[in-house]
């Protein structure tokens, strides 16, 4: 292999601008869902409590605070991925704010008074605020979680993290709690857990003390206090706590994949249930090129509305979790590469089209390797996710998974199903349908009312934290004992129409990102936050490609651009033509290898740089082979949002 050259021309610059909020600790801006957090009820629970939280000054100075500030708000967010109707009420809340020399190198005293003045002579009460009642707002199951406990403060004296008492200590208690009973017959009595912290003591740099009872004298100490947002006036901070994110957009080409899919990661909005962003159509239609014995699908936007009249009749086939069952089709159904007279619907949002399928326990572990290497043959997935078909069955008697034949069409309907993670009914509801026409071979993904799926914390913690929130598309799984080639994730709400292909020996060219010094989980890849170094790797480069270019851009073309002499048939590029901020070039005299590993990093500036937050960097790899088109092969496009860790 000949050496290849990487040239990076991009740079980011920013100046410090005073803002109004920061997070304690300063490394929990995205979510703890990436580590499968359980949250904590030791702070805000279902009975009167008292707690103290200590955080070191370094969290403030790392966030640009260079002198005295006035704290005017404290807020706590719910556990990542929790959907909750809210309405719970806390009464008799008292917040005391202190500056102190106590720090995280030692545990707090188990006696509350021993952490406060006058016992601690080098601590000062900055002020107190009383709140008669606090009603929680709904939690939207996002990652990061919704800030549900927001405490406005008044009359708090200046706090200076550069003073002789540089650290922050808060003492909070409340006298009682009432639940929101919701609408019968489903009471909503659960108090949402508060997002706690993960990481080393050097990362967290905080301590806590918790106890039952508003007037508790002693409690239990902790080295992992809950996450706390601080609103203030003064130097430093941020106008918005924008987390660094990455998602795959656009589409890729270069191989011959028979399937297609879109990955929805933990912080992405599930947008297929809404109108397409270009054609305005809801749903997807897969039309075979010929029928019977089709070779490939033409995928277009738009499908019929969910048919509940014919699709939801009688008793549901399943109201369980991780269940599948056999269902006889009204006729023989041909799909590219196979034929079947029976299917196996799954409670987890997909349908296996194989009469011989042996999958009796539905697959909840949503990963790309499983998508491409399913041993139970082809599957159609309107939304492969860890659903529970009976989660909302108490107040919705028709909830569940159904398979019903109507003429030549089989309707597989997920009616008012919920996520497995969301254990309380009626907090998350999804209705969608897969319609399989055995007479024409047409398959439709139909979407009804679907709660936003934005996070899935339990799946995320299993098997190394590599599970994806949702995959939508079509896969043949194993073909003659070999995994399907990878089509790469494409934005199905924008990058359409398109055609699949007759399965080839390799997949589309793929682009992935890695980060250092903090590697991200495989499914989430490299995120751009301060001090991180990002590299891009390329896979599935077809033979006879002589020049490859990794283009970085501040804008993107959505949908990707296709034009004669610009891109090869079926290929598109997603970067802007005039606004590139830099690129890397890979050259080889005799041709590119089948894969490339990035060598020159893209460095996000360290330190306090609020003005770069929210900036978008797009990356796409394209190849030139000297043929009639400028770009002979293109990868998927990665959209990086510069933000906080």
N, C-alpha and C positions, 0 to 999 in steps of 0.2 A: 504494500500500500504506500503510495506516495504521500509525502507530507501535504497537509492542506493548510491554507492560510485563513486566519480569522482577523478581521479588522473591525473594531468597534468604534463608532464615531459619536455615540450619544453621550450626553451628560445632563444631569439635573442640578439646578441651582435653586436656592430659596433663601429668603430672609425671615427672621423671626418676627412674627406678628402676634400681638397680644390677643388672646381669645378668652373663653369664659368657662371652660370645663376641662377636667382631667379625670383619669381613672386610677383607683387604688386597688390592686397593684398595677403598675404601668405596663404590664405585659399581657393583660387579659382583654384586649380590645376586640378580638374576633369572637372566640367562644371557647368554652371548656368542652363543648360537644365533641371536639376532636379527640378528647381523652375519655369520653363516655362518663361524664360527671353525673352524680346522683343528686347534687344540690344538698341544701341543709334546711332543716326546720327548727334548728336550735336558736335562731334569732327572731324570725317572724313565724310564729306557730299558731296553734289553735287555743292557747291559754295565755294568761298574763306572763310576761317575761321581762328580764333585764339582761342587757349585754353591754360589754365594752369592746371597742375595736381600736387598736393602735396601729398606725402606719408610720414608717420612717420618713424623714424629710426628703430622702433621695428620690422618692416618687414625684415630689413636687419640682425639685430642681431639674430632674430629667425631663420634665414637661415644660421647661422654660421659665419657671417661677424664679425670679431673682431678688425678690424682696417681699414686703408685706402685702398680703391680699386680704380681702374681706369675703369670708365664706358665707354664701347666702342660700345654699341648698345641698342636701345630701340625698342620694337616691340609691336604691338597691334593685337589681334586676332578677327576674325569675329564672329558673333553671332553663338552660338552652333546650329548645325543642318542645317545651310544654305549652299545650293549648289549654286555656282556662277562661271560663266565662267571666271571671272576676266577680265583683259585688260583695266580696268579704269586707268586713269593717273592723278596724282597730280603734280602740277608744283610750282616752287619757294618756296620750303619748307625751313624754318629756325627753328633750334632747339637751344634753350638756356638752359643750365643746371646750376642750382644754389644749393648751400647748404644754409640752412636757419634755424632759430629758430622758424619760423612759424610752427604751428602744427595743428592737426585735431580737437583740442578741440574748435576751433573757426572757423567760416566761413572765407573764403578769402574775401578780399575787392572786391566789384563789379567793381572797377577801376583797370585795369591791372597793371598800374605803381605803385599803392600803395602796391603791393605784392612783389616788386622788389627793389634792391638797386638803388639809395641811399636812397629811402624813408624808406626802412627797413634796418637800419644800421647793423643789425646782420644777413644779408644775403650776400652771395658772388657769383659772376658769376664765374663758373668753366670753362666755354668755350662755343663756339658756332660752329655749323656745318650748312653749306648750302648744300641742295640737289636740283639739277636743276629739276629733274623729278623722279617720282616713279610710276612704272607700277605694278598693283596688280596681283598676281598669282591667279590661280583658287582656289576656296574654295571647299573642298571635303565633306561638310555636316557632318563633324565629331563632336563628343563631347569628349574633348574640340574642339572648332572651330579652323580653320586654321589661322596661323599667316600670315596676308596679308600685313600689313604695317610694314615693317622692315626698321629701320633707322640706318645705320652705323654712328658712331660718331668718330671724330678725334680731337685731341688737347684738350681733356677735362682733366682738372687738377684733382688731387686725391680728392675723396669724402670719408669722414670718418664719419660713423654713430655713432661713440663714441666720437666725438669732441664737441666743444661748439656750432657748427652749425650742428646738427646731422641729420636734415630732408632733404628730396630731393624735389625740386621744378623744374618742367620743363615748359618752355614757348614755344609753337609751333605754327607756322602759315604757311599757304600756300596761294599762290596768285590766283590759278585757278584750274579747274578740267575739264576733258573731259571723257565722257562715252565711253564704248566699244559698238558700235552699233550692233555688232554681224553679223550674216548672215541673210539677208532678207529672209522672211518677218517678222522675229522675232527680233526686236532690244533688246539688253541687256543693257538697260539704268539705271538699278537699281544700286545704290551704296550700297554695303553690310553694314549692321549695325555693329558697334563695340560692343564687349561683355562688358556690364557694370557689376556692382557689386550688390550683394544682401547681406543682413545680417545687424547686428546691427552696430552702429557707433564704438563700441569697437572692432568689428571684422574688419571693413573696415579700420579704422584709416587713413582716407584720405579725401581730399577735391578737388573741381575743380571749374573752371570758364570758360565759353564758350561764344562765340559770332560769329556772321557773320562778314566777312571782315577780311582780313589779317592785317589791321592796326587798328582794333577795339580798342577803348579806354575803353569801359565798356562792361560788359557782365552779364550773369546769373550764380549765384553760385549753386553748387550742393554738397551734402554730399555723393554721390555715383559716384565717378569717374570711368572711364573705367579701365578694367584690363590692366596692362602694364608689359611686360617681360623686364628684365634688363640683358644684357650681360656685363660681366666685367672680369677683371683680378685681382687677389688678393685672400685673404683668404675667405673660406666659399663658399656657393652656391652649385649648383648641375651640374653634367655633362649633365643630361637630366631631364626634369620636368615630371617624370613618375607618373601618377595619380594612386591611389589605385583603384583596380577593383575587381569584383567578377563575376564569371559565373558558370553555372551548366553544368557539363560535364558527361561523363560516362552514366550509365543507372541504373535503380532500379528494384527490384523484391520483391516478397512477397505477392502481392495481385493478383487480377484477372481483369485487365482493358481491356475493349474492344477497347479502343482508344490508341493513342500515340501522342506525340507532342514534339517539341523543342521550347524553349523560346529563342528569340534573344533580348538581352537587349540593352540599348542605346549605349554602347561602344563596342559592339561586331560586327565583320564583318559577313555579311550574306554570308555564304560559301556554301549553297546548290546549288547555280547556277554554282559552279565550280566542278571539278572532286573530287570525294570522296578521303579523305586523306589516305585510305588504299587500296580500290579497284580501284581507278582511274576512276570511272564511274560517269557520270553526271545525276542527276535526281533521282527519286524514283519510284519504281513499287510496287503496292499493289495487290497481287494475292490471291484470295479466296482459302480456303482449299478445298471446293467443290462448285459446281455451277449448278443449282440455290440453293437458301437457304444456303448461306455460314455461317459458324460458326465463323471464324476469318480470319485475313489477315496474309500472309507472306510478310514482307516488305524487299525488296532488293534494292541495289544500281543499278542505270542505268535505263534509259528510252529513248524512241525515241526522236529525235530532234523536236523542236517546228515546227509544220506543219502550216506554214503561207499560203501556196497555197490553202489548203482546209479550214483552220480555219479563215482566214480573207478575206471574200468576201462580196461585196455589202456594204450596210450602216451598221455601227456599231449599236449594240443593245443599247449601252449607251456610251455617252461621258461626262457623268455627274459626280457628287460627291455624295457619300453615296446613291447609287441607286441599286435596285435589279429589276429583271423582271422574269416572268415565261417563261419556255422553255420546250416544249414537247420533250421527248427523242424518239429515233427511235424504242424503244422497252421497255419492262419492265426491270428495273434494280434492282437486289437484292444486298443488302449489309448486313453485320452482324447485325441482329436484325430488318431488315425492307425491304420494297420493294416500288418502286415508278415508275411512268411513266412520271414524270415531275420533273424538278429541278428549283432552283431559284439562278442563279449566282449573285454575288455581285461585285460591282466595287472595293471593299476593299479586293480582293484577296482570296475569298472563294466561295464555291458552297454549298448551302443547298439542300439536296436530299430529298425533301418532296413535294408531290403534294399539300399538305394542308398548306404549309408555308404561314404565313401572314406577313412576314417581308418585308415591302415595302421600308423602309428607312434602308439602309445598316448600319451595326454596325461598327463604327470606333473606339470604345473604347476597345482596345485589352487587355483583362485581362484573367487570368486563371479561376476565378469564372464564367465568361461568357462563356468561352470555354467549361467548364464542365456542365453548367446549361442552355444551350441554349434551349429556349422553342419551337424553330422552327425545332426541330429534328436534324438529323445528318448533319454534314458538313465536306467537304474535303477542306483543306486550303493549297495550295502551298505556300502562304505567306499572312497571314492575317495582313493587315497594313492599315493605313489611306491613301489610294490612291485616286487620281482624274483621271478618265479615259480620260478626255479631256485636260489634262494639256499641252500636246505637240501636240495638233491637228492642230494648225495653220501651222506649218512647216512639220508636218507628217500627211497628209490627211487620212491615214489609222489608225490613233491612235484611241483607244477605246476598249471597251469590246464586245466580239462577242461570240455567241453560234451557232455552225453549226453542222448538222448531216451529217456524211459521212459513208454510210453503217450502220453498227451496232454501230458505235462509235460516241459519241458526243464530239466535241472539244470546250471547253470553253477557250477563248484566251484573255489574257490581253496584248494588243499590244501597246507598247511604252507609257505606262501609267506613271504618275509621282506622287510623294508624294503630299498630300494636302498642307503640310507646305511650299513646294518650289513653290512659286507663279509665278515665271517667267519660261516660257516654255523653253525646251531644256536643262535645267540645270541638270535634273535627269530623266533617262529613264529606264523603266523596261518592259521586254517582257517575259511572261511565259504562261504555258498552263496546263489545267487539262483535260486529255483524259479519258472518261468513256466508256467502251465497254460493251454494254448491252447483247452481246452474250456470253461473257466469264466472265464478272464481274470484269475484270482487270481494275485498275485505275492507271494512270501514272501522276506524277508531272514532267512536262517538263520545262526546263529553257533555255531561250535564253540569249541575252545580257541584263544584269541587272547592273545598277549603284549600287555601294555599298550603302546599307541602314545602316547607322550607328547612326542616331539620329533622334528624333521626338519630338521637344520641345513643340509643342502645345498640343499634346495628353498628354504629361507628366504632364502638370499643372492642368488637369481637375480631379475632384473627388479625390483629395488628392495626385495627382502625382503618381498613381499606374499603369498607363498604360504601356504596354510593347511595344517595337518597332515592333516586328513581332512574330507571332506564326505560325508554320508549322506542319501539321499533319492531323489526322482524329479523330473526336469526334462524339459520338452519342448524345451528349447533354443530355437533360432530357430523362430518361427512365421510363415510367409509372409515370411521375410527380416527379421523383427523379433524382438529378444530377448524371452524370456519375462518377464512381470512378476515382481517380487521378492516371494516369500512371507515373507521375513525368517527368520533362523535361529530354530528352536524346539527346546526340550529334548525330544527324541523318547523318552527313557526315562521321562519324567514326564507331559508334556503330550499325552496321548492318552486315549481315541480322538478323532479329528477327521476332517473331510472336506475334500478339496480342492474346487475349484470349476471351472465353465466359465471358461476364460481370458477375463479382462476387459481393459480398456484401461489399468489401473494396478494396482500391487501393494499389499500391506499397508503400513500406516504403519510407518516404521522409525526407530529411535533409535540414534544413534552418539555416541561421545565423542571429544573431542580434548583434547590436553594442551599446556601451555606452562610453562616455556620449552623443554622437551625433547619435541618431537613424537614419538609412537610410530609404528611401521609401521602402514599402513592396516588390515591384518588384525587387529592386536592392539589398536589404539585407545588411549584415554587411561588411564594407570595412576596410581593415587593413591599417591605417595610424597612425602616431605618437600619442601616448597617448590614442588610442582607445582600448577598451576591447571587445573581441569577445566571444560570447557564441553560441553554436550550439544546436538546438532543433530537436527532432526526432518525427515524426508522423507516424501513420498507422503501428505500430508494431504488427505483427500477434500474436495470442495467442500461449502459450506454448513455448515462447522464454525465455530461462533462463539466458543467458549471452549476454550482448551487449557491443561492443567496438567501441568507436569513434577513428579512426586512423587518425593521422595527419602525413603528409609525405611531403618531399621536392621534390619528383618525383612522376610521375603517369604512370600507364600502360594504353596506349591508342592504340587500344581498350582495354576494361577491360579483365582481365584474367578469363577463365573458364576452369575447369579441373575436372575430376572425383575424388571424395573424397575431393576436395577443395571447390567447390561451388555447390549448388543445381542446378538442371536443370533450365535454363533460368536466372540464376544469374551470376554475375561477380563482381570482385573487381578491383578497379582502382588504388590502392596504390602500391608502390614498395615494394618488399619483404625484401630488405636489408637496405634500407636507411631511415627508419622511424625516425622522429625527436621527436616523442612523441605520447602519446595517452591518452585518458580518458577511464576508465572502469566503466560500470554500472552493478552492480550485484544485484540479488534479489533471495531470498531463494525459493520463490514459483513461480517465473516467472516475467518477465518484464511487466510493465503496457503498455497500448496501445500507450502512448506517454511519452516522457521524455523532461524535460526542463533543459538546461545546468546550472550547479551550480558553476563550477570552470572556471574562464575566462582565455582566452589566451590574454596576454597583449602585445601590440606592444610598444616598448620603446618610451618614450617621448623625446622631445628635438631634437637636430640636429643629425640625423643618416643617412647620405647619402649612406653608403655602404649597407644598407639593401634594398634600393630601387630596385624594379624589382624582388626580391625574390618571389618564388612561394610556397604557402602552400596549400596542397590538404587535404580535409577532407571527410571522408566517414564513415558511420555507418554500422556495420555488426553485425549479431546475430548468436549465437551458441545455438542449441537446443539439443545437445547430439546425434543427428542422424548420418546417414552414411557420411554426408558431414560436413567439418569443418565450412563453412559459409552456414547457411540455408536461410538467408535473407540478402539482401544488399540494401542500399539506393543509391540514386543518389550521385554523387561526386561534391563537390564545389571546384572550383579553385580560390584561393585568390592571387592576385598580390599585394605585399606590395609596397606602394607608398606614394604620397603626397595627402593631402586632396583635 
